[in-house]
């Protein structure tokens, strides 16, 4: 499932932000906005966790709203919408192999946990977002 989420992430960055992403190593000592969404297949639910840097959310804000956003409520909405768009794209790519739940903003995190399957992505050689199952 992480492969299809990776492809969906690259598609989101390319088609929504008009940028190019590459896979990267997760970095320590960086603050992330943290969200999750359930992916349900054959009655089994797995939580996918998304980690976004503020720089990434500002790119999303500029692409979707036309301007950067510092308002916490708007940032949380952008995080939920981004999580939903990536998961929805993954569902389409996988020929509807799973259903998706509602995204949930969790709060801030200082690193992507290394205790499960994860992928990190960079834009312009700067780590911007990560996805993990844990």
C-alpha positions, 0 to 999 in steps of 0.5 A: 500500500505504501507504493501506491501512496508514494505514486499518489504523492508524486502525482499530487506534487506534480499536478497540484503544485506543478513541482517535482518530488523525489524520495528522500530519507526522513530527517531528524529534528524537523517539525511536522504537521501530523495527520492520519487517514484510515485505509480499509481493505477486506474489512481490515483498517490500516492507518496511514500517517502523513507528516507535512513541513510548514514549507510544504503546507505553504506550497499547498496553500499557494496552489489551492488558495492563491496565497500563503496561510498562517491561520491555524484553522486554515492550515489544519483544513489544508492538511486534511484536504491534502491527506484526502487528495493523496489517499483518494488518488491512491485509491484510484490508482489501485483500482479501488482496492481500498476505501478511505476514511476521513482525515484527522489532524493530530498535531505536531511531531518532531520526526517520522517514526522509524518503527514501520513502513515509511517513505519521505519525499523532498522537493528541491532537495529539501525534505517536505513530507512523509508517509508511514504506517505504524 
